[in-house]
Amino acid sequence: MSRRIAVILGGRSSENPISLASAASVIEALEGTGNEVVTVQIDRAGRWQLGTGTKAIEAAGRLPGKEVATTLSGVDVVFPVLHGPFGEDGTVQGLLELANVPYVGAGVLGSALCMDKDLFKAVLRDHGVPVTENVTLRPGDAPRNPFGYPCFVKPARLGSSVGITKAHDEDELARGVALAFEHDEKVLVERFVSGVEVEVGVLGNLEPTASLPGEIVVTRNEWYDFEAKYDEGEMDLVIPARITPEQVERAQELAVRAFVATDCEGMARADLFVRDDGEVLVNELNTIPGFTSTSVYARLFEASGIPYAELLDRLAELAVERFERRRNLVY
């Protein structure tokens, strides 16, 4: 079924270039299956520009004024391909709720909750889902690490490993905390987990399903940092992950439980660890994962029997299904 789909891309966060790469793949695939695609591009300064198709990503665009609202109200589905703050955190989702249009991915609450790693873990703990341990620092707090070294220091509400430090001693801890506070007013210090890093894709609304787990293998860097995620040849994804069948089932179970507990719908990518002792822990849930055809989320479902173009079509269908379901609610 062909649709008129608006892709929102770019964004104010430091992950703007990643969004552009994801959106280019999404737009090409959507157009390839007969959909009409319009783009709403947000630049780093927060200016909104309208366009059509893949060429619009590199074009200068024009200031839209009222045209953005008109465009969004005239499409069948909106596909936000935004990473990080001001897009993946519930802000754009709130705008789309006000515009009363179907959109792909988690709603306002799920988006905001999963973006805040501190609150995300608190909710999962309350639901009995095991998570990586952390302490949370706020402005004025001294750096502290009750876990020993190495440990990880990260902004609470950012993605793509931006602002993260693997600290090996007190000096690196102090520098890492200072760096993280440049990006956020809330900082996490996390216990280092020795084991296998795995990722699981989740797809669906009220009855979500999990993909095969994939194993992250960093080829050069010490950990899965920004370069390992986005530079060619820095990471291998092994599907299925080299873990036991019981651990595969456990990783899938926890990914879906985390998805449901945080009120997500549509899609998410769960990042987990299988510890050396065999226990599986949830680390994060990304509600708008990287979305090129070679990104982890797409590759996980490709290996699970859902090709990229079909995956995009299912996400559009899920957006419409949720929209129609909620139209029956009385406010």
N, C-alpha and C positions, 0 to 999 in steps of 0.2 A: 504494500500500500504506500503510494507516494504521498508526501506531506509537504507543507510549507514550514520550514524549520528555521528558527533564529538561533544562531550560535553566538554566545557572548564570550569574548576572549580578551586577552591582555590582562588588564587590571593594574592597580596601583602598587602591588607588592613587588618585592625583588624577584619573584617567580614569574614575572611578565614574559620573559623570553621562552620559558618552558611552556606556558600557556599557548603562545603563538605556534610553537611546534606541534603541540597536541591538537590545536584547532585546525591546523592545515590538514592533518591526516583525517580528522573527523569530517571536515567539509568535503574533502575529495571523495571519501567513501560514501557519504550521504548523497552527493550529487551523482555518484556512479550507480546508485540504485534508484535513480529517478526522482529524488526529492528536490524541491526548490529551496535553496539555502540563502538566507540573508544574514549579514553579520552586524553585530553591535560590538565595536572594538573600543576598549577603555585603555587610554595610555597611562603612563606612570604619573602624569600630572592630574589624572582623574577626568580628562576630557573624553566624551563619548562621541564616536564617529560611526556612521552607517556605511554599509557597502553590500556587495553581492558576490558570493563565491570566494574561491581561494585567492584571486588577484587582489581582493580588497584588503588582505592582511598587510601587504607591502605598500598599499596606496596611502596617500596622505589623508584621504577621507574629508569629510566636511562636518562642521559643527551642526548638530541635529536639532537643537531646540526641542520643540514639541514632537518632532518626527520619531524620536525613540519610543515614546508612549504609543504613538500610532502604529509603528512597526510591530511592537510586542503584542499589541491587541489584535493584530491582523494575521497571526501565525497559528498553526495547529499545535506546535510544541516549541518550547525554548530549551536549548541545550547549553547550560553554563559550562564552559571549559576554562575555569578560573582556578588558580592555585594560590593558597595562602590567604592572608587577611584581605578584607574588602572583596570577597568573592566566594571563598570556600567556607566562610565563617558565619553564614546565615544572613549577611547584610543584603546581598543580591537576592537571596531566596525570599527575604521579606518584601522586597520590591515586587517580585513576581507574584507573591501572594496578593499584594494590593492590586496588581494589574489583572488578577484573576485569569491567569493563563497556566496551562499545564507546563511543567518543567521537569527535566531529568534530574534525578538524584535526591539526596536527603532534603528534608524541609528545614525550617528555621532552627528548631530546637536541636535536631540531630547534627546539623552542620556546625552550629555554635559549640555544642557539647564536645564533639569529636575534635574540634580545633583546639580546645583547651585541654591539654594533656593532663593537667592536674585534676580538673573536675571529671574528665573522662575516666581516669583510674578510680576516683572515688565512687562513681556510679557502678563501675564494674565490680569493685570490691563489695559493694552493697548487694550485688546480684550473685555473689559467690563465684565470680570469674577471676582466676588467678592472673595477676599483673606483675610487671617489673616493679621493684621497690624504688621509692624516691622520697626526698624531702623537698619542700617548696620554699623558696626565698622570695621576699618582697623588698621593695626599696628600703634601704636602711639596715637590712639584715646583713650580718657578717657571713662570709663564705663558710659553709660547714659541710662536712662529709662524714657521716657515721658508718660508711660502708667499706672503707679502705680503698686502696688504689689497685688498678685504674678504676676510674668512674667516668660517667658522662655528665656533661653540663649542657643544658639546652634551654632556649626560650620556650615558654609554655605554649605559645600560640604562633607557631611558624612551621614551615615545612621544608622539604627538599634538603634537609640537613644544614640549612643556613643558620649560622650562629652557634653551631654545636662544637664542643671541644671534648676530646678524650683526654682527661687529666691523669697524669701519672704521679703527681706530687702536689704539695700545697701551693707552690708557686703557679703551676699550671691550673690548679683549681681557681686561684684568685683571678688569674687572667681570663679564664673561661667564664667565670661569673660576670666579670666586667664586660666581656664581649656579649654575653647573652642579654645583659641589661641594656645594651645599646638597641636591641631589637624588641624588647618586651619589658613590662613592669612586673612580670612574674617569671621566675626562673626555677627549673627543676635540676636537682642533682640526683642522678640515678645510679643504682648499684650496677656494676658491670656483670653481665651474664655470660658465662662461658658455655658455648654450645653451638647449635646450628641455627642460623637465622632463616626463617621460612616466611613465605607470603601466600595468602589465600584470598582469592577473589570471591565476593559475595554478590549475588544478583537476585532481585526479586522485591516484592512488596511485603505482603502479610505472610507469605510462605517462601522466604528466601532460601536459596541453595548455594552451596559452596563449590568452588572449583577444586581441581587437584592442587595440592600445595607445591610451590616451587621453592627451591633452595637457592639462597643468595651466596655466591662465591666471589669474593673480592680478589681480583687477580694481582693488584699491585699495592694499593694503599692498605693501611693498617686496619681500617674499618670502612663501613659503608657510608662514606661521606659524599659531598656534592659531586666531586669528580668521578667517584666510583659509580654514581647513579646516572650521570649524563655524558661522560666522555667515552668515546669509542674504545672498546677493548679493556675497560677497567672493571667490568663485572660479567660473570657468567651466571645464567639462570638455568638451573638443573630441574627439569620437570619429568617425572615426579621427584620430589625431594627425597634424598637418600636417608630416610627415616623408616622406622618400623611401621607395618600396617596399623597397629594400634595407635601410634603417634600421628599418623595421617588422619585417622578417624577423629582423634582428640583435637587436632588442629582445626579441622573442619567444623567440629562441634562448637569449639570456643569462638571461632570466627562468626558463626551464625548467632550464637548467644550474645556476643558483643554487639552485633548489628541490631538485634532486637532490643536489647537493654538500653541502647542509646537512641532508640526511636528513629533508626535509619530506614530509608526505603530506596528502591532503585538500584544503587550500586555502592560498593565500598571495597577497599583493599585492606585486609587485616595483616599487620606485621606482627609476627610472633617469634619466640625463641623456644627451641627444644634444648633444654639444659643437658649438661653432661650426665646428670642422674636420671634423665628421661622425662622429667616434668615439662609440660608445655605451658608457657606464659604468654599472655597478650601484651604487646607493647604499645601499639597505636592502631587507629582505624582511620584511613584516609577516605573521605567522602567524595572527593574528585581526584582520583589518581591520575598519574601521567597517562595520556591517551593516544599516543601514536600507535600504529599497528604493531610496532616492536616493543612497546612499553610492557611492563610486567603484567598489568591487569589483563590486557588484551591477549598476551601470550599464554597466560594461565587458562583463559577460557578457550583459546584456540586448541590447546592440548586437551581440554575437557570436552571438545566436540562442538564448540560454538565459534565459527569464524567471525572475523572482525566486523564485516558488514552486517551479519545477522545479529551480532551483539548490539550494535548501534540501533538496529531496528527494534530489538527487544526492549532496549532502554526507552525508546520513544513510546512504545506500547505501554510500558509500565507507568510512564508519566501520565498518559491519557487515562489509564485505568484508575490511578489514584485520584486524578482530578474528577472523574465521573463519580467515583465512590463517595468522595467528600461533598459533592454537590447536594447530596441528600441530607446532610447534617443541618440542624436548625441552630442558628446563632442568635 
